[in-house]
């Protein structure tokens, strides 16, 4: 008799466990999670055209016109003074073009990449390349042209470009990096010789990756 009671008790307990399991399953199916997740960060890093600057050594106060198309200082038809332009094919590709008249002429350009995004820090590198614009081609590039973070030199006959980037290791939203591009007619040349090249161009592209 005692054994029958034990069996009955065990059976009852098993039934209770089974009912609880079925009830929990039904409850779990009815459970809903109320809440929302919002992503507030955005990725947007490119040149800020409004911050372009071009300085001419001979043209002490050049007339500059700034806008989305780039920046122009001086006049290409002016045979006495240097001429420089910045143009963009994309927001991350800037083409620097110069016409230098005589040894010692120098034009300095400043490009300003900006973190226009939100919530994400970044660090940058640059790449340099020859241009395809008529009259500005044929530059001699260094062995390494991509992933650059240090000053880099490229030449076209007597014209030398020195491209010096300053990349923040963690560029925050709203902040700027700076790329200085200096084009110089090498002063060790004389004005009496036949000038082989007074025009040259270089393309400076930027690439950024996210950092913590």
Secondary structure, 3 states (H helix, E strand, C coil): CHHHHHHHHHHHHHHHHHHHHHHHHHHHHHCCCCCCCCCCCECCEEECHHHCEEEECCCCCCCEEEECCEEEECCCCCCCCCEEEEEEEECCEEEEEEECCCCCCEEEEEECEEECCECCEEEEEEEEECCCCCCCCCCECCCCCCCECCCEEEEECCEEEEEEEECCCCECCCCECEEEEEEEECCCCCCCCCCCCCEEEEEEEEEEEEEC
